[in-house]
């Protein structure tokens, strides 16, 4: 059995990683448990299991998704849980964070800070930083807009907002979640970081389109998919 733990910055990453794993591995041979983390450092560490999916057949892949509720706690929670995960025979930890509100110029320094004094023995720990936000991947999945609303065409987005999600790299956008909201508002809808809005967007993504056609354009998404593919 292959066992991997994801430590994600927040709800958006949690919902997307869950969908991505289901799309890549299918629901027939995996287990996914999502845990909400809180506390630690100067207070008691709390771990609350908020969802569990177990397949009905033999489990080949076991995934934990830790929602760390903040980019500032991803590394500390990884270090806190590392020994427990090693004892439970987990082989890899993936930390997923946004770069925003930092700038692209901060990327190398941010990654170096995450890697500093992160142990490499006994379990692989990999940090992946989405540029600038995970929502850049949602913007890059250019076919989903018309599933949100049939009137929300790429032509409407480009003529009103001045960028084209079909032809441009959305990792170049400074504030992708704001861009996504601005796109949806063109048809009287909105995007904010609530479960309802995130789930609506993620449910409408064509993961195959991202996987096959867009990953090479979205370098941080490609990095995440490559890590997941290494399990197959």
Secondary structure by P-SEA (a helix, b strand, c coil): cbbbbbbbccaaaaaaaaaaaaaacccccbbbbbbbbccccccbbbbbbcbbbbbcccccbbbbbbcccccccaaaaaaaaaaaaaaacccbbbbbbbcccccccaaaaaaaaaacccccccbbbbbbbccccccccccccccccccccccccaaaaaaccccccccccccccccaaaaaaaaaaaacccccccaaaaaaaaaaccccccccccccccaaaaaaaaaaaccc
